[in-house]
Amino acid sequence: MHISISEFESCLDDVSFPLAVAISGGVDSLALLLLTHKVAQQRGQQLIALTIDHGLRDQSKSEAIMVHQWVQEKGIEHIILKWEGFKPLSRLQEKAREARYQLLLQWCKENQIPTLLLGHHQQDQEETFWLRLSAGSGLEGLTGMKKRVIREGIVCLRPLLGFSKERLIATVKDENQPWIEDPSNQNAQFFRGRFRSFLKEEGLSPQRLTKTMEKLQIDADFIQDSLQKVLKDCVQLCEGGYISIKRSVFQELHPALVQRLISFLMQWYSGRAYPPRSSQVEIILEKIKLSSPFTAGGIYWLLQQQEILLLREISAVKDKILLSNLQSSRLWDHRFWVDAQIQKNVPPETVLAPLGTIPSLKKKISSSIPSQVWPTLPALWIKGKIVSIPQFCYNVENKIEYGNFFCLKPLF
């Protein structure tokens, strides 16, 4: 039975238009596009379809053009984004998936589109469970994909997670819409393809798996609530974009919460949708016991008697923004939100970039922010010269308080 508009609309939550829909030409994303288009028409709103020409198969370009024709026939704006450059030889599907996300998110940010819809469905959720189980994932991983996540300031929504593939096919057939079959989905060379064949042969019950994942989610929610309390009790987000952990409280935490705390803070710094691997977290915890400073995950870990400081690693700060191009609020280095209004108050050639190591400034500035943090702070540059350091209220020429245009990304 096809998916009704009322069913689908109830899964959109409080989604805001205009929005983008990621569409590959497969039946999943086409069902998502057709349903979203009907909702948009009812509300008098706009949507944009985005297709990635990944260049991994000879047919990818012609398939993208075919999708373009289908979408335009529906009166929907359609953009083709190309994955350019070198294609990896190992972990191809994983790296291609991340490249697609980056292309989609970057386009949304550049075009001020706050929401991206993705076509993952019930069977994708089931496969995710088994794949993560085989990879040794913990509790959070086994709860599956989240319906709503925020990546780089963009809301990524999966409204089809509760619908079966059969219902998606019925929805597309009901519209007499053809679709493209991706041969890599059934390719035994790839793990996901092998798993699909295995699940089909074994006839594993989707209903039983769904109940298991729901039970796991209850436990995960409890641990998440406990983590929120820990964050309030022992973690401080400091004005320079670094983090302080009370060592006395940290040392008394249950190991399960210790792991999740470190994982959460690493994810805050990286801005990634997924937490770091548990093996990486375990290595970091062993290094913390040694009390010597070290770098890991783009963070400089400074172990002091009363606190553990997590400072941004200097070499990891590479974000540069020409402020004249800033049309909407932007997250700089995954730590500082920058108000687009700043570009009206600076010369057009002003660049926002890390402060770096400037020894001469130490004599001019007095601050409670640790000196190790200084090189990682945002600074305004013109033709290679610093004109302002907002966190220090330091300005070379004018008296504008540029710090008013910056705010730290909250912990949660």
C-alpha atoms as a printed R data frame, in Angstrom:
    type eleno elety resid chain resno      x       y       z
1   ATOM     1    CA   MET     A     1  0.000   0.000   0.000
2   ATOM     2    CA   HIS     A     2  1.333   3.424  -0.936
3   ATOM     3    CA   ILE     A     3  2.200   6.054   1.692
4   ATOM     4    CA   SER     A     4 -0.506   8.671   2.141
5   ATOM     5    CA   ILE     A     5  0.302  12.371   2.371
6   ATOM     6    CA   SER     A     6 -1.138  12.572   5.895
7   ATOM     7    CA   GLU     A     7  1.085   9.675   7.035
8   ATOM     8    CA   PHE     A     8  4.151  11.261   5.513
9   ATOM     9    CA   GLU     A     9  3.387  14.756   6.779
10  ATOM    10    CA   SER     A    10  3.118  13.466  10.343
11  ATOM    11    CA   CYS     A    11  6.731  12.268  10.018
12  ATOM    12    CA   LEU     A    12  8.033  15.688   8.968
13  ATOM    13    CA   ASP     A    13  7.701  17.088  12.494
14  ATOM    14    CA   ASP     A    14  8.062  20.865  12.427
15  ATOM    15    CA   VAL     A    15 10.171  20.939   9.267
16  ATOM    16    CA   SER     A    16 10.800  24.386   7.805
17  ATOM    17    CA   PHE     A    17 10.822  25.316   4.131
18  ATOM    18    CA   PRO     A    18 12.599  25.926   1.838
19  ATOM    19    CA   LEU     A    19 14.339  22.583   2.104
20  ATOM    20    CA   ALA     A    20 16.517  20.277   0.032
21  ATOM    21    CA   VAL     A    21 15.881  16.626  -0.828
22  ATOM    22    CA   ALA     A    22 18.811  14.325  -1.604
23  ATOM    23    CA   ILE     A    23 17.827  12.189  -4.594
24  ATOM    24    CA   SER     A    24 19.865   9.477  -6.279
25  ATOM    25    CA   GLY     A    25 17.199   8.264  -8.705
26  ATOM    26    CA   GLY     A    26 16.560   5.131  -6.673
27  ATOM    27    CA   VAL     A    27 13.069   4.235  -5.555
28  ATOM    28    CA   ASP     A    28 13.721   5.370  -1.950
29  ATOM    29    CA   SER     A    29 14.742   8.933  -2.732
30  ATOM    30    CA   LEU     A    30 12.153   9.266  -5.501
31  ATOM    31    CA   ALA     A    31  9.372   8.307  -3.082
32  ATOM    32    CA   LEU     A    32 10.739  10.911  -0.660
33  ATOM    33    CA   LEU     A    33 10.826  13.568  -3.368
34  ATOM    34    CA   LEU     A    34  7.309  12.859  -4.651
35  ATOM    35    CA   LEU     A    35  5.816  12.945  -1.151
36  ATOM    36    CA   THR     A    36  7.713  16.088  -0.140
37  ATOM    37    CA   HIS     A    37  6.694  17.816  -3.362
38  ATOM    38    CA   LYS     A    38  3.007  17.217  -2.598
39  ATOM    39    CA   VAL     A    39  3.409  18.624   0.914
40  ATOM    40    CA   ALA     A    40  5.283  21.640  -0.456
41  ATOM    41    CA   GLN     A    41  2.509  22.277  -3.006
42  ATOM    42    CA   GLN     A    42 -0.146  22.104  -0.278
43  ATOM    43    CA   ARG     A    43  1.780  24.615   1.827
44  ATOM    44    CA   GLY     A    44  2.777  26.841  -1.081
45  ATOM    45    CA   GLN     A    45  6.445  26.256  -0.289
46  ATOM    46    CA   GLN     A    46  9.649  25.545  -2.214
47  ATOM    47    CA   LEU     A    47 11.970  22.567  -2.331
48  ATOM    48    CA   ILE     A    48 15.169  21.827  -4.229
49  ATOM    49    CA   ALA     A    49 16.333  18.369  -5.313
50  ATOM    50    CA   LEU     A    50 20.067  17.593  -5.083
51  ATOM    51    CA   THR     A    51 21.761  14.741  -6.935
52  ATOM    52    CA   ILE     A    52 25.405  13.690  -6.571
53  ATOM    53    CA   ASP     A    53 27.247  12.603  -9.700
54  ATOM    54    CA   HIS     A    54 29.818  10.496  -7.855
55  ATOM    55    CA   GLY     A    55 31.739   9.394 -10.945
56  ATOM    56    CA   LEU     A    56 32.269   5.888  -9.557
57  ATOM    57    CA   ARG     A    57 30.506   4.153 -12.441
58  ATOM    58    CA   ASP     A    58 30.460   4.920 -16.148
59  ATOM    59    CA   GLN     A    59 26.703   5.463 -16.000
60  ATOM    60    CA   SER     A    60 26.744   8.005 -13.137
61  ATOM    61    CA   LYS     A    61 26.695  11.072 -15.406
62  ATOM    62    CA   SER     A    62 23.908   9.789 -17.658
63  ATOM    63    CA   GLU     A    63 21.902   8.681 -14.601
64  ATOM    64    CA   ALA     A    64 22.225  12.129 -13.049
65  ATOM    65    CA   ILE     A    65 20.979  13.689 -16.296
66  ATOM    66    CA   MET     A    66 18.048  11.252 -16.403
67  ATOM    67    CA   VAL     A    67 17.107  12.196 -12.819
68  ATOM    68    CA   HIS     A    68 17.393  15.861 -13.799
69  ATOM    69    CA   GLN     A    69 14.836  15.327 -16.578
70  ATOM    70    CA   TRP     A    70 12.425  13.443 -14.297
71  ATOM    71    CA   VAL     A    71 12.603  16.090 -11.593
72  ATOM    72    CA   GLN     A    72 12.213  19.041 -13.951
73  ATOM    73    CA   GLU     A    73  9.123  17.412 -15.477
74  ATOM    74    CA   LYS     A    74  7.591  17.680 -11.982
75  ATOM    75    CA   GLY     A    75  8.359  21.387 -11.910
76  ATOM    76    CA   ILE     A    76 10.978  20.973  -9.170
77  ATOM    77    CA   GLU     A    77 14.299  22.793  -9.150
78  ATOM    78    CA   HIS     A    78 17.154  20.316  -9.489
79  ATOM    79    CA   ILE     A    79 20.902  20.689  -8.932
80  ATOM    80    CA   ILE     A    80 23.605  18.163  -9.873
81  ATOM    81    CA   LEU     A    81 26.696  18.222  -7.638
82  ATOM    82    CA   LYS     A    82 29.863  16.467  -8.804
83  ATOM    83    CA   TRP     A    83 32.332  14.587  -6.656
84  ATOM    84    CA   GLU     A    84 35.564  15.743  -8.224
85  ATOM    85    CA   GLY     A    85 39.130  14.622  -7.696
86  ATOM    86    CA   PHE     A    86 40.800  11.431  -6.552
87  ATOM    87    CA   LYS     A    87 38.596   8.453  -5.664
88  ATOM    88    CA   PRO     A    88 39.868   6.216  -2.837
89  ATOM    89    CA   LEU     A    89 40.773   2.590  -3.488
90  ATOM    90    CA   SER     A    90 39.931   1.291  -0.006
91  ATOM    91    CA   ARG     A    91 36.712   1.670   2.060
92  ATOM    92    CA   LEU     A    92 35.161   3.099  -1.087
93  ATOM    93    CA   GLN     A    93 31.502   3.026  -0.057
94  ATOM    94    CA   GLU     A    94 32.199   4.572   3.341
95  ATOM    95    CA   LYS     A    95 34.304   7.404   1.904
96  ATOM    96    CA   ALA     A    96 31.875   7.976  -0.980
97  ATOM    97    CA   ARG     A    97 29.018   8.269   1.517
98  ATOM    98    CA   GLU     A    98 30.910  10.880   3.528
99  ATOM    99    CA   ALA     A    99 31.845  12.777   0.351
100 ATOM   100    CA   ARG     A   100 28.159  12.884  -0.649
101 ATOM   101    CA   TYR     A   101 27.205  14.259   2.753
102 ATOM   102    CA   GLN     A   102 29.866  16.947   2.540
103 ATOM   103    CA   LEU     A   103 28.731  18.047  -0.925
104 ATOM   104    CA   LEU     A   104 25.082  18.163   0.171
105 ATOM   105    CA   LEU     A   105 25.787  20.006   3.431
106 ATOM   106    CA   GLN     A   106 28.121  22.497   1.799
107 ATOM   107    CA   TRP     A   107 25.511  23.350  -0.849
108 ATOM   108    CA   CYS     A   108 22.841  23.807   1.821
109 ATOM   109    CA   LYS     A   109 25.094  26.105   3.848
110 ATOM   110    CA   GLU     A   110 26.080  28.195   0.846
111 ATOM   111    CA   ASN     A   111 22.456  28.579  -0.226
112 ATOM   112    CA   GLN     A   112 20.932  29.165   3.232
113 ATOM   113    CA   ILE     A   113 18.803  26.006   3.114
114 ATOM   114    CA   PRO     A   114 18.304  24.912   6.757
115 ATOM   115    CA   THR     A   115 16.929  21.393   6.199
116 ATOM   116    CA   LEU     A   116 18.053  18.376   4.177
117 ATOM   117    CA   LEU     A   117 15.772  15.349   3.746
118 ATOM   118    CA   LEU     A   118 17.300  11.879   3.318
119 ATOM   119    CA   GLY     A   119 15.546   8.769   2.008
120 ATOM   120    CA   HIS     A   120 16.657   6.074   4.475
121 ATOM   121    CA   HIS     A   121 13.843   3.623   5.250
122 ATOM   122    CA   GLN     A   122 12.979   0.680   7.500
123 ATOM   123    CA   GLN     A   123 15.198  -1.886   5.781
124 ATOM   124    CA   ASP     A   124 18.134   0.562   5.823
125 ATOM   125    CA   GLN     A   125 17.638   0.837   9.573
126 ATOM   126    CA   GLU     A   126 17.680  -2.949   9.945
127 ATOM   127    CA   GLU     A   127 20.868  -3.246   7.891
128 ATOM   128    CA   THR     A   128 22.466  -0.506   9.967
129 ATOM   129    CA   PHE     A   129 21.830  -2.529  13.135
130 ATOM   130    CA   TRP     A   130 23.435  -5.692  11.759
131 ATOM   131    CA   LEU     A   131 26.367  -3.855  10.206
132 ATOM   132    CA   ARG     A   132 27.089  -2.006  13.445
133 ATOM   133    CA   LEU     A   133 26.697  -5.197  15.448
134 ATOM   134    CA   SER     A   134 29.249  -6.924  13.222
135 ATOM   135    CA   ALA     A   135 31.584  -3.947  13.698
136 ATOM   136    CA   GLY     A   136 31.327  -4.218  17.505
137 ATOM   137    CA   SER     A   137 29.298  -1.039  18.067
138 ATOM   138    CA   GLY     A   138 28.088  -0.112  21.517
139 ATOM   139    CA   LEU     A   139 24.623   0.761  22.772
140 ATOM   140    CA   GLU     A   140 24.182   4.045  20.885
141 ATOM   141    CA   GLY     A   141 25.294   2.508  17.596
142 ATOM   142    CA   LEU     A   142 22.834  -0.362  17.920
143 ATOM   143    CA   THR     A   143 19.891   2.030  18.302
144 ATOM   144    CA   GLY     A   144 20.302   2.726  14.587
145 ATOM   145    CA   MET     A   145 20.105   5.901  12.549
146 ATOM   146    CA   LYS     A   146 18.469   8.880  14.185
147 ATOM   147    CA   LYS     A   147 15.451  10.424  12.536
148 ATOM   148    CA   ARG     A   148 16.777  13.942  13.117
149 ATOM   149    CA   VAL     A   149 20.390  15.040  13.471
150 ATOM   150    CA   ILE     A   150 22.143  18.364  13.021
151 ATOM   151    CA   ARG     A   151 25.289  18.351  10.921
152 ATOM   152    CA   GLU     A   152 27.298  21.546  10.499
153 ATOM   153    CA   GLY     A   153 24.237  23.604  11.368
154 ATOM   154    CA   ILE     A   154 21.981  21.804   8.860
155 ATOM   155    CA   VAL     A   155 19.003  19.737  10.068
156 ATOM   156    CA   CYS     A   156 19.184  16.291   8.427
157 ATOM   157    CA   LEU     A   157 15.792  14.580   8.588
158 ATOM   158    CA   ARG     A   158 14.909  10.976   7.704
159 ATOM   159    CA   PRO     A   159 11.081  10.910   7.562
160 ATOM   160    CA   LEU     A   160 10.884   7.457   5.915
161 ATOM   161    CA   LEU     A   161 12.583   5.393   8.659
162 ATOM   162    CA   GLY     A   162  9.275   3.884   9.744
163 ATOM   163    CA   PHE     A   163  8.208   2.797   6.233
164 ATOM   164    CA   SER     A   164  9.093  -0.430   4.448
165 ATOM   165    CA   LYS     A   165 10.745  -0.598   1.047
166 ATOM   166    CA   GLU     A   166  7.593  -2.251  -0.316
167 ATOM   167    CA   ARG     A   167  5.497   0.789   0.597
168 ATOM   168    CA   LEU     A   168  8.029   3.118  -1.026
169 ATOM   169    CA   ILE     A   169  7.872   1.076  -4.237
170 ATOM   170    CA   ALA     A   170  4.063   1.186  -4.152
171 ATOM   171    CA   THR     A   171  4.192   4.981  -3.719
172 ATOM   172    CA   VAL     A   172  6.450   5.468  -6.729
173 ATOM   173    CA   LYS     A   173  4.477   3.021  -8.870
174 ATOM   174    CA   ASP     A   174  1.290   4.867  -7.955
175 ATOM   175    CA   GLU     A   175  2.785   7.946  -9.659
176 ATOM   176    CA   ASN     A   176  3.928   5.927 -12.715
177 ATOM   177    CA   GLN     A   177  7.452   7.087 -11.971
178 ATOM   178    CA   PRO     A   178 10.385   4.940 -13.200
179 ATOM   179    CA   TRP     A   179 13.509   4.624 -11.071
180 ATOM   180    CA   ILE     A   180 17.144   3.546 -11.284
181 ATOM   181    CA   GLU     A   181 18.496   0.393  -9.651
182 ATOM   182    CA   ASP     A   182 21.979   0.872  -8.198
183 ATOM   183    CA   PRO     A   183 23.915  -2.347  -8.921
184 ATOM   184    CA   SER     A   184 26.274  -1.697  -5.983
185 ATOM   185    CA   ASN     A   185 23.356  -2.404  -3.604
186 ATOM   186    CA   GLN     A   186 23.475  -6.056  -4.621
187 ATOM   187    CA   ASN     A   187 27.205  -6.265  -5.319
188 ATOM   188    CA   ALA     A   188 28.750  -9.012  -3.178
189 ATOM   189    CA   GLN     A   189 32.050  -7.121  -3.330
190 ATOM   190    CA   PHE     A   190 30.594  -4.668  -0.817
191 ATOM   191    CA   PHE     A   191 29.664  -5.699   2.724
192 ATOM   192    CA   ARG     A   192 26.221  -4.055   2.597
193 ATOM   193    CA   GLY     A   193 25.365  -6.026  -0.551
194 ATOM   194    CA   ARG     A   194 26.448  -9.303   1.052
195 ATOM   195    CA   PHE     A   195 24.410  -8.498   4.139
196 ATOM   196    CA   ARG     A   196 21.254  -7.817   2.123
197 ATOM   197    CA   SER     A   197 21.545 -11.240   0.532
198 ATOM   198    CA   PHE     A   198 22.161 -12.878   3.906
199 ATOM   199    CA   LEU     A   199 19.159 -11.241   5.606
200 ATOM   200    CA   LYS     A   200 16.906 -12.171   2.727
201 ATOM   201    CA   GLU     A   201 18.005 -15.819   2.823
202 ATOM   202    CA   GLU     A   202 17.675 -16.104   6.608
203 ATOM   203    CA   GLY     A   203 14.268 -14.409   6.716
204 ATOM   204    CA   LEU     A   204 15.112 -12.465   9.887
205 ATOM   205    CA   SER     A   205 12.029 -10.768  11.312
206 ATOM   206    CA   PRO     A   206 11.943  -6.949  10.974
207 ATOM   207    CA   GLN     A   207  9.319  -6.726  13.745
208 ATOM   208    CA   ARG     A   208 11.519  -8.510  16.292
209 ATOM   209    CA   LEU     A   209 14.500  -6.381  15.373
210 ATOM   210    CA   THR     A   210 12.465  -3.162  15.682
211 ATOM   211    CA   LYS     A   211 11.369  -4.140  19.216
212 ATOM   212    CA   THR     A   212 14.980  -4.882  20.166
213 ATOM   213    CA   MET     A   213 16.119  -1.488  18.897
214 ATOM   214    CA   GLU     A   214 13.309   0.244  20.794
215 ATOM   215    CA   LYS     A   215 14.442  -1.427  24.038
216 ATOM   216    CA   LEU     A   216 18.020  -0.399  23.392
217 ATOM   217    CA   GLN     A   217 16.877   3.163  22.745
218 ATOM   218    CA   ILE     A   218 15.235   3.326  26.207
219 ATOM   219    CA   ASP     A   219 18.555   2.366  27.814
220 ATOM   220    CA   ALA     A   220 20.462   4.796  25.588
221 ATOM   221    CA   ASP     A   221 18.095   7.631  26.559
222 ATOM   222    CA   PHE     A   222 18.701   6.904  30.262
223 ATOM   223    CA   ILE     A   223 22.472   7.025  29.787
224 ATOM   224    CA   GLN     A   224 22.131  10.215  27.731
225 ATOM   225    CA   ASP     A   225 20.180  11.856  30.574
226 ATOM   226    CA   SER     A   226 22.937  10.801  32.991
227 ATOM   227    CA   LEU     A   227 25.549  12.255  30.650
228 ATOM   228    CA   GLN     A   228 23.716  15.595  30.578
229 ATOM   229    CA   LYS     A   229 23.950  15.736  34.384
230 ATOM   230    CA   VAL     A   230 27.665  14.894  34.267
231 ATOM   231    CA   LEU     A   231 28.271  17.671  31.749
232 ATOM   232    CA   LYS     A   232 26.637  20.175  34.091
233 ATOM   233    CA   ASP     A   233 28.537  18.888  37.127
234 ATOM   234    CA   CYS     A   234 32.091  18.630  35.850
235 ATOM   235    CA   VAL     A   235 32.495  20.252  32.408
236 ATOM   236    CA   GLN     A   236 32.934  23.943  31.663
237 ATOM   237    CA   LEU     A   237 32.959  25.440  28.178
238 ATOM   238    CA   CYS     A   238 35.370  28.378  28.404
239 ATOM   239    CA   GLU     A   239 35.245  31.646  26.447
240 ATOM   240    CA   GLY     A   240 38.329  30.874  24.403
241 ATOM   241    CA   GLY     A   241 36.671  27.841  22.827
242 ATOM   242    CA   TYR     A   242 38.312  25.252  25.054
243 ATOM   243    CA   ILE     A   243 36.918  22.830  27.649
244 ATOM   244    CA   SER     A   244 37.754  22.204  31.301
245 ATOM   245    CA   ILE     A   245 36.881  18.954  33.128
246 ATOM   246    CA   LYS     A   246 36.960  18.808  36.948
247 ATOM   247    CA   ARG     A   247 39.406  16.020  37.592
248 ATOM   248    CA   SER     A   248 37.994  15.055  41.011
249 ATOM   249    CA   VAL     A   249 34.501  14.465  39.595
250 ATOM   250    CA   PHE     A   250 35.824  12.808  36.438
251 ATOM   251    CA   GLN     A   251 37.800  10.226  38.406
252 ATOM   252    CA   GLU     A   252 34.680   9.117  40.326
253 ATOM   253    CA   LEU     A   253 32.503   8.522  37.250
254 ATOM   254    CA   HIS     A   254 31.317   5.081  36.167
255 ATOM   255    CA   PRO     A   255 33.462   3.791  33.255
256 ATOM   256    CA   ALA     A   256 30.425   3.812  30.944
257 ATOM   257    CA   LEU     A   257 29.919   7.534  31.581
258 ATOM   258    CA   VAL     A   258 33.639   8.284  31.284
259 ATOM   259    CA   GLN     A   259 33.705   6.754  27.813
260 ATOM   260    CA   ARG     A   260 30.612   8.636  26.709
261 ATOM   261    CA   LEU     A   261 31.835  11.920  28.159
262 ATOM   262    CA   ILE     A   262 35.121  11.778  26.254
263 ATOM   263    CA   SER     A   263 33.344  10.643  23.097
264 ATOM   264    CA   PHE     A   264 30.821  13.490  23.403
265 ATOM   265    CA   LEU     A   265 33.498  16.158  23.874
266 ATOM   266    CA   MET     A   266 35.541  14.863  20.943
267 ATOM   267    CA   GLN     A   267 32.437  14.983  18.793
268 ATOM   268    CA   TRP     A   268 31.757  18.565  19.919
269 ATOM   269    CA   TYR     A   269 35.205  19.582  18.697
270 ATOM   270    CA   SER     A   270 35.022  17.700  15.401
271 ATOM   271    CA   GLY     A   271 31.462  18.684  14.462
272 ATOM   272    CA   ARG     A   272 30.959  15.208  12.981
273 ATOM   273    CA   ALA     A   273 27.594  13.485  12.945
274 ATOM   274    CA   TYR     A   274 29.061  10.299  14.399
275 ATOM   275    CA   PRO     A   275 31.096   9.757  17.578
276 ATOM   276    CA   PRO     A   276 34.716   8.574  17.402
277 ATOM   277    CA   ARG     A   277 35.484   4.871  17.430
278 ATOM   278    CA   SER     A   278 35.455   3.283  20.884
279 ATOM   279    CA   SER     A   279 39.025   2.038  20.286
280 ATOM   280    CA   GLN     A   280 40.210   5.656  19.886
281 ATOM   281    CA   VAL     A   281 38.420   6.691  23.084
282 ATOM   282    CA   GLU     A   282 40.036   3.799  24.982
283 ATOM   283    CA   ILE     A   283 43.519   4.883  23.826
284 ATOM   284    CA   ILE     A   284 42.810   8.450  25.014
285 ATOM   285    CA   LEU     A   285 41.655   7.213  28.431
286 ATOM   286    CA   GLU     A   286 44.883   5.240  28.837
287 ATOM   287    CA   LYS     A   287 46.910   8.356  27.973
288 ATOM   288    CA   ILE     A   288 44.941  10.450  30.488
289 ATOM   289    CA   LYS     A   289 46.076   8.049  33.229
290 ATOM   290    CA   LEU     A   290 49.713   8.879  32.370
291 ATOM   291    CA   SER     A   291 49.109  12.612  33.074
292 ATOM   292    CA   SER     A   292 51.368  13.767  30.227
293 ATOM   293    CA   PRO     A   293 49.989  16.161  27.568
294 ATOM   294    CA   PHE     A   294 49.178  14.656  24.169
295 ATOM   295    CA   THR     A   295 47.253  15.344  20.956
296 ATOM   296    CA   ALA     A   296 44.398  13.206  19.611
297 ATOM   297    CA   GLY     A   297 41.226  13.863  17.623
298 ATOM   298    CA   GLY     A   298 42.235  17.442  16.775
299 ATOM   299    CA   ILE     A   299 42.525  18.206  20.509
300 ATOM   300    CA   TYR     A   300 45.488  19.055  22.740
301 ATOM   301    CA   TRP     A   301 44.896  17.264  26.049
302 ATOM   302    CA   LEU     A   302 46.539  19.126  28.917
303 ATOM   303    CA   LEU     A   303 46.501  17.223  32.227
304 ATOM   304    CA   GLN     A   304 46.653  19.450  35.296
305 ATOM   305    CA   GLN     A   305 46.290  18.671  39.000
306 ATOM   306    CA   GLN     A   306 42.744  20.026  39.394
307 ATOM   307    CA   GLU     A   307 41.433  19.824  35.842
308 ATOM   308    CA   ILE     A   308 41.808  18.290  32.419
309 ATOM   309    CA   LEU     A   309 41.949  20.912  29.682
310 ATOM   310    CA   LEU     A   310 40.849  20.104  26.130
311 ATOM   311    CA   LEU     A   311 42.352  22.707  23.819
312 ATOM   312    CA   ARG     A   312 41.964  22.849  20.072
313 ATOM   313    CA   GLU     A   313 45.058  21.447  18.376
314 ATOM   314    CA   ILE     A   314 46.767  24.319  16.547
315 ATOM   315    CA   SER     A   315 47.496  22.367  13.367
316 ATOM   316    CA   ALA     A   316 43.825  21.297  13.134
317 ATOM   317    CA   VAL     A   317 42.514  24.885  12.800
318 ATOM   318    CA   LYS     A   318 42.368  25.493   9.053
319 ATOM   319    CA   ASP     A   319 39.051  27.334   8.607
320 ATOM   320    CA   LYS     A   320 39.345  30.608   6.641
321 ATOM   321    CA   ILE     A   321 36.392  32.774   5.587
322 ATOM   322    CA   LEU     A   322 36.358  35.823   3.311
323 ATOM   323    CA   LEU     A   323 33.810  37.820   5.291
324 ATOM   324    CA   SER     A   324 32.415  39.617   2.223
325 ATOM   325    CA   ASN     A   325 31.061  36.203   1.122
326 ATOM   326    CA   LEU     A   326 29.295  35.571   4.436
327 ATOM   327    CA   GLN     A   327 25.550  35.658   3.747
328 ATOM   328    CA   SER     A   328 24.283  33.788   6.809
329 ATOM   329    CA   SER     A   329 25.557  32.731  10.232
330 ATOM   330    CA   ARG     A   330 28.464  30.332   9.909
331 ATOM   331    CA   LEU     A   331 30.200  27.978  12.293
332 ATOM   332    CA   TRP     A   332 33.947  28.655  12.348
333 ATOM   333    CA   ASP     A   333 36.220  25.739  13.249
334 ATOM   334    CA   HIS     A   334 33.196  23.886  14.722
335 ATOM   335    CA   ARG     A   335 33.450  26.155  17.807
336 ATOM   336    CA   PHE     A   336 32.396  29.742  17.109
337 ATOM   337    CA   TRP     A   337 29.195  30.947  15.438
338 ATOM   338    CA   VAL     A   338 29.843  34.048  13.326
339 ATOM   339    CA   ASP     A   339 27.007  36.508  12.707
340 ATOM   340    CA   ALA     A   340 26.726  37.429   9.030
341 ATOM   341    CA   GLN     A   341 26.193  41.078  10.035
342 ATOM   342    CA   ILE     A   342 29.930  41.333  10.675
343 ATOM   343    CA   GLN     A   343 30.580  41.642   6.946
344 ATOM   344    CA   LYS     A   344 28.774  45.015   6.946
345 ATOM   345    CA   ASN     A   345 31.274  46.347   9.475
346 ATOM   346    CA   VAL     A   346 34.600  45.310   7.923
347 ATOM   347    CA   PRO     A   347 36.427  46.103   4.657
348 ATOM   348    CA   PRO     A   348 35.535  43.621   1.861
349 ATOM   349    CA   GLU     A   349 39.014  42.057   1.862
350 ATOM   350    CA   THR     A   350 38.811  41.037   5.547
351 ATOM   351    CA   VAL     A   351 39.478  37.353   6.215
352 ATOM   352    CA   LEU     A   352 38.520  35.406   9.326
353 ATOM   353    CA   ALA     A   353 41.321  32.941  10.124
354 ATOM   354    CA   PRO     A   354 43.137  31.507  13.170
355 ATOM   355    CA   LEU     A   355 45.365  33.869  15.128
356 ATOM   356    CA   GLY     A   356 48.380  31.593  14.972
357 ATOM   357    CA   THR     A   357 51.595  32.194  16.874
358 ATOM   358    CA   ILE     A   358 52.272  35.942  17.143
359 ATOM   359    CA   PRO     A   359 54.904  36.461  19.908
360 ATOM   360    CA   SER     A   360 54.783  40.277  19.665
361 ATOM   361    CA   LEU     A   361 51.140  40.334  20.797
362 ATOM   362    CA   LYS     A   362 51.869  38.854  24.228
363 ATOM   363    CA   LYS     A   363 53.205  42.215  25.409
364 ATOM   364    CA   LYS     A   364 50.085  44.048  24.205
365 ATOM   365    CA   ILE     A   365 47.376  41.746  25.565
366 ATOM   366    CA   SER     A   366 46.367  40.673  29.054
367 ATOM   367    CA   SER     A   367 43.822  37.838  29.250
368 ATOM   368    CA   SER     A   368 42.685  34.997  31.512
369 ATOM   369    CA   ILE     A   369 42.567  32.720  28.446
370 ATOM   370    CA   PRO     A   370 45.562  30.315  28.651
371 ATOM   371    CA   SER     A   371 48.379  31.227  26.274
372 ATOM   372    CA   GLN     A   372 48.214  27.747  24.694
373 ATOM   373    CA   VAL     A   373 44.719  28.640  23.451
374 ATOM   374    CA   TRP     A   374 45.675  31.925  21.780
375 ATOM   375    CA   PRO     A   375 46.876  30.544  18.420
376 ATOM   376    CA   THR     A   376 43.515  28.780  17.931
377 ATOM   377    CA   LEU     A   377 41.360  31.887  18.414
378 ATOM   378    CA   PRO     A   378 39.552  33.555  15.499
379 ATOM   379    CA   ALA     A   379 41.187  36.747  14.204
380 ATOM   380    CA   LEU     A   380 40.404  39.257  11.474
381 ATOM   381    CA   TRP     A   381 43.128  39.695   8.858
382 ATOM   382    CA   ILE     A   382 43.643  42.145   5.983
383 ATOM   383    CA   LYS     A   383 46.481  41.497   3.526
384 ATOM   384    CA   GLY     A   384 48.306  39.245   5.974
385 ATOM   385    CA   LYS     A   385 48.054  41.641   8.925
386 ATOM   386    CA   ILE     A   386 45.900  41.267  12.036
387 ATOM   387    CA   VAL     A   387 43.291  43.999  12.454
388 ATOM   388    CA   SER     A   388 41.242  42.471  15.291
389 ATOM   389    CA   ILE     A   389 41.143  39.642  17.820
390 ATOM   390    CA   PRO     A   390 37.485  39.608  18.957
391 ATOM   391    CA   GLN     A   391 37.985  37.458  22.090
392 ATOM   392    CA   PHE     A   392 40.531  39.978  23.407
393 ATOM   393    CA   CYS     A   393 38.585  43.096  22.312
394 ATOM   394    CA   TYR     A   394 41.816  43.913  20.483
395 ATOM   395    CA   ASN     A   395 41.536  46.236  17.459
396 ATOM   396    CA   VAL     A   396 44.282  47.909  15.485
397 ATOM   397    CA   GLU     A   397 42.274  50.806  14.038
398 ATOM   398    CA   ASN     A   398 38.565  51.171  14.914
399 ATOM   399    CA   LYS     A   399 36.646  50.712  18.156
400 ATOM   400    CA   ILE     A   400 33.977  48.287  16.941
401 ATOM   401    CA   GLU     A   401 33.377  45.445  19.398
402 ATOM   402    CA   TYR     A   402 33.737  42.564  16.951
403 ATOM   403    CA   GLY     A   403 33.262  40.117  19.815
404 ATOM   404    CA   ASN     A   404 29.531  40.880  19.611
405 ATOM   405    CA   PHE     A   405 29.449  39.046  16.269
406 ATOM   406    CA   PHE     A   406 30.855  35.822  17.773
407 ATOM   407    CA   CYS     A   407 29.360  33.257  20.137
408 ATOM   408    CA   LEU     A   408 30.501  29.831  21.249
409 ATOM   409    CA   LYS     A   409 28.680  26.768  19.987
410 ATOM   410    CA   PRO     A   410 26.920  25.372  23.082
411 ATOM   411    CA   LEU     A   411 27.809  21.940  24.403
412 ATOM   412    CA   PHE     A   412 24.235  20.701  23.971
